[in-house]
Amino acid sequence: MTSTPGSAGRTAGTTPPPPERPVRLRRFSRAERWVHRTTAALMLLCVATAAALYVPELAELVGRRHLVVTVHEWSGLLLPVPFLLGLASRAFRADLGRLNRFGPHDRQWLRAVRRRDHSPEARPAGKFNAGQKLYAAWIAGAVLVMLGTGLLMWFTHLAPLVWRTSATFVHDWLALTIGLVLFGHVGMALADPEARRGMRTGSVERPWARREHPLWDPDDD
C-alpha cells in the first residue's frame, strides 16, 4: 500500500482537536431529585384534580366527580410524605439548611431584582438564590395551610360549621394562588435549560454555576 509523501502530515495537521466538554459539578443527590420529582407529581395531581372540580367545563369533560375528589384528597394527604422521607438523606438536610439561611448577599439579590438589574455581579447567590429561598419557604407554608384546611373540609365532624366555611374559603383561594405561583416556577425553569438539567441529572456545568451561583462552593456538598 502506497501513499503520497507528506499527505499524512497535512491530514494530521488540519484535523481539529475534539472540543473540550465543560466540567460538570455535582449539584443534587439522587434522593433530592427523587423528593423533587415525587412532590412535583403530587402537586400537579392536586392542581389538576382541583381544576376538574371547580371549573365547570372541565368538570363536565372529566365527570366521575367522586373519583376525582378521592384522588385529590389522597394526593394532598400524601404531599408531605416525600419531604419526610427525604430527611433521611444528609444532602437533603444540608440543602434545607441552606434554604433556611438568609444572608447579606440575598438582600443584595432582592434589591437587584427590584431595580431590574440583571448583571451577574449585582445578584450574588450561593447554592440557592434569594428567590429560590423565598419560593421554598412560601410553598412549604402554603402546603401546610392547604393540608390543615383540607382536613377540616374532609372530616366535617372535626370543627363547627363556621370553621369549615372559613377553611373552604382559605383552601379555595390559596389553591388558586398556588396554581399561579407554580405556573411562574415552571416558566422560570423552562427558561433555564441548565437548571433543569441539574435537577434531572444531578450535575451542572461549571460556567453556569459560576455565572448563576458565584458564592456556591461545591466542595461543601
Secondary structure as UniProt FT lines:
FT   TURN            5..6
FT   HELIX           7..14
FT   STRAND          24..26
FT   HELIX           30..54
FT   HELIX           56..62
FT   HELIX           65..78
FT   TURN            79..80
FT   HELIX           81..86
FT   TURN            87..88
FT   HELIX           90..99
FT   HELIX           104..114
FT   TURN            115..116
FT   HELIX           120..122
FT   HELIX           130..154
FT   HELIX           156..158
FT   HELIX           161..190
FT   HELIX           193..201
FT   STRAND          203..205
FT   HELIX           206..212
FT   TURN            214..215
FT   HELIX           218..220
//
